[in-house]
Amino acid sequence: MSLPLVHLDFEPGGETWTLDSYKSRDGYAALETVLKDRSRDEIRDLVKESGLRGRGGAGFPTGLKWSFFPKETPYAKYLCVNADESEPGTFKDRYLMEWNPHQMIEGIVIACYALYADVCYIYIRGEFDECERKVAQAIDEAREAGYIGKNILGSGLDLEVHIHKGAGAYICGEETALMESLEGKKGQPRSKPPFPAQVGIFGCPTTVNNVETIAAVPYIVRHGADGYRTFGTEKSAGTKLFSASGHIAKPGVYEVPLGYPLKDFLEKECGGMRGDKPLKAVIPGGSSVPVLTGDEAMATHLDYESLADAGTMLGSGGFMVIEEGTSMVSVLRILAHFYADESCGQCTPCREGTGWAYATLSRIEQGRGSFEDLDMLLDVADNMTGNTICVLADALAMPIQSFLAKFRHEFEECIRTGEPIAAAGGH
């Protein structure tokens, strides 16, 4: 099939991040049309009709989220683009910013027009030096060409776009922790309500959208809601970027329509399994979603509903493939280490639970575990779920529950033999 190109409509290799390259691909044509012929309410309605859902992980309908944003208020109004992208296994936003930053910027200006927003902040992950450089260059080019700044294209629209660089904290990918960090405070999630649309950055109305979400807006404007809905399913419209990694022949970033069979994605786009080992498991949406066995994965489709029916989530599209021979005890211990290290410590179930989980899994992996440890892990995961301000605790609890549900025999074998994983022949 001919795959759609909502985001990746370029050939990597040239200077695709420049304004000249973007304009050669009809760049900023959507913005010119919007400012000339379309009302703000029209654009809001268009995004809602398109069925675009947030691509950062939650999958919340973007148009509905925009509808919560107040049109008239005496305060400044902000759009914040979440470019923190710290979910293990996810690197598609980085790819967009390095290779096609102007599409994000065009989407920002259109979104700010629709939202009556005055200022946009792009919150970029601290380690993304190349992204920061490319985005900063694109902002300068856009300002020089009249797409950012005062009286954009003679429309009377004023908008400034700023980059704010994070410091490498995973928790700042959560929208309220991101806002706290942007204000110069410690990056910790806020209790809600109030929600960001009412009280966000600097106490003013704020909408937070992911890079991939915002970058889809120019395509939707150019092709209409029906054109965007040509791809995907009724409830999962459009295309999705997947960051494919693990034991596959062709790791990378791929764009496919939502609803694409996972089996075809693995075999046709990713080149199948690396070497001759069979598929053991797939984590389809980033490290925080439940794992699927190989058989379960091959029967699903890459959309929100199909993966939910299979007991997992589309998440951020971090597609991680695991081959036979890999120790699932080691994989889960590595994930627990990450979440224990990245917990901000604000909520007791997360601060204590992630640490206990990591310590317990380390003990099991080293051959010093007990069968009671497995029940304790499930008990800890149960107490972590739904009992914290944000979902970082849940992001470890779900893998714990799914790994033990589907690969408990590996944990039991490690406990039974009393041998470290390496001695038992795992990775």
URMO-V867910 format. One record per residue. OMEGA is omega in whole degrees, 0 to 359 (999 if undefined). Layout:
omega:OMEGA
omega:OMEGA
This chain:
omega:176
omega:185
omega:181
omega:181
omega:176
omega:184
omega:188
omega:182
omega:181
omega:178
omega:179
omega:180
omega:175
omega:180
omega:186
omega:182
omega:184
omega:179
omega:180
omega:180
omega:182
omega:180
omega:177
omega:177
omega:180
omega:178
omega:180
omega:174
omega:179
omega:179
omega:179
omega:178
omega:182
omega:184
omega:182
omega:193
omega:188
omega:178
omega:179
omega:180
omega:177
omega:182
omega:176
omega:181
omega:181
omega:180
omega:177
omega:181
omega:182
omega:183
omega:179
omega:177
omega:183
omega:185
omega:179
omega:180
omega:185
omega:179
omega:180
omega:181
omega:186
omega:180
omega:178
omega:178
omega:178
omega:183
omega:178
omega:187
omega:183
omega:179
omega:184
omega:178
omega:178
omega:184
omega:172
omega:180
omega:189
omega:164
omega:175
omega:178
omega:182
omega:177
omega:183
omega:174
omega:180
omega:180
omega:179
omega:181
omega:185
omega:181
omega:183
omega:178
omega:176
omega:180
omega:179
omega:183
omega:181
omega:187
omega:186
omega:187
omega:182
omega:177
omega:175
omega:182
omega:177
omega:177
omega:178
omega:183
omega:178
omega:180
omega:180
omega:175
omega:182
omega:185
omega:186
omega:182
omega:185
omega:187
omega:173
omega:171
omega:173
omega:182
omega:186
omega:178
omega:186
omega:182
omega:186
omega:181
omega:181
omega:176
omega:181
omega:181
omega:181
omega:180
omega:178
omega:177
omega:180
omega:177
omega:179
omega:179
omega:181
omega:178
omega:179
omega:182
omega:177
omega:180
omega:177
omega:176
omega:182
omega:172
omega:185
omega:180
omega:177
omega:185
omega:186
omega:179
omega:176
omega:179
omega:172
omega:180
omega:182
omega:173
omega:171
omega:184
omega:177
omega:182
omega:174
omega:180
omega:179
omega:185
omega:182
omega:169
omega:173
omega:195
omega:181
omega:174
omega:176
omega:181
omega:177
omega:179
omega:181
omega:179
omega:178
omega:180
omega:174
omega:182
omega:177
omega:181
omega:176
omega:171
omega:178
omega:1
omega:3
omega:179
omega:183
omega:180
omega:176
omega:182
omega:183
omega:181
omega:179
omega:179
omega:184
omega:179
omega:185
omega:170
omega:179
omega:178
omega:178
omega:179
omega:183
omega:179
omega:182
omega:182
omega:177
omega:187
omega:179
omega:178
omega:180
omega:179
omega:183
omega:189
omega:179
omega:180
omega:181
omega:178
omega:178
omega:181
omega:173
omega:179
omega:176
omega:180
omega:182
omega:183
omega:178
omega:187
omega:171
omega:181
omega:179
omega:173
omega:177
omega:176
omega:186
omega:181
omega:180
omega:187
omega:180
omega:184
omega:187
omega:175
omega:178
omega:178
omega:182
omega:175
omega:178
omega:175
omega:175
omega:186
omega:180
omega:180
omega:180
omega:179
omega:179
omega:179
omega:181
omega:188
omega:185
omega:184
omega:185
omega:177
omega:180
omega:183
omega:175
omega:181
omega:186
omega:184
omega:180
omega:179
omega:178
omega:185
omega:177
omega:168
omega:194
omega:190
omega:186
omega:192
omega:186
omega:183
omega:179
omega:181
omega:173
omega:170
omega:180
omega:180
omega:178
omega:183
omega:185
omega:179
omega:184
omega:174
omega:183
omega:173
omega:186
omega:187
omega:182
omega:181
omega:176
omega:178
omega:179
omega:177
omega:178
omega:184
omega:175
omega:177
omega:182
omega:180
omega:175
omega:190
omega:185
omega:186
omega:185
omega:182
omega:174
omega:182
omega:178
omega:178
omega:178
omega:173
omega:180
omega:180
omega:182
omega:178
omega:179
omega:178
omega:180
omega:177
omega:180
omega:185
omega:176
omega:181
omega:187
omega:177
omega:181
omega:176
omega:184
omega:185
omega:184
omega:181
omega:179
omega:182
omega:182
omega:185
omega:180
omega:179
omega:178
omega:181
omega:180
omega:181
omega:181
omega:179
omega:177
omega:180
omega:179
omega:182
omega:181
omega:178
omega:182
omega:184
omega:176
omega:179
omega:177
omega:179
omega:182
omega:177
omega:178
omega:178
omega:179
omega:178
omega:178
omega:180
omega:179
omega:180
omega:177
omega:189
omega:174
omega:185
omega:182
omega:182
omega:178
omega:186
omega:178
omega:179
omega:178
omega:183
omega:171
omega:182
omega:182
omega:174
omega:179
omega:183
omega:183
omega:178
omega:181
omega:178
omega:189
omega:182
omega:183
omega:181
omega:179
omega:178
omega:179
omega:179
omega:179
omega:179
omega:183
omega:182
omega:182
omega:181
omega:173
omega:182
omega:182
omega:181
omega:181
omega:175
omega:178
omega:179
omega:999
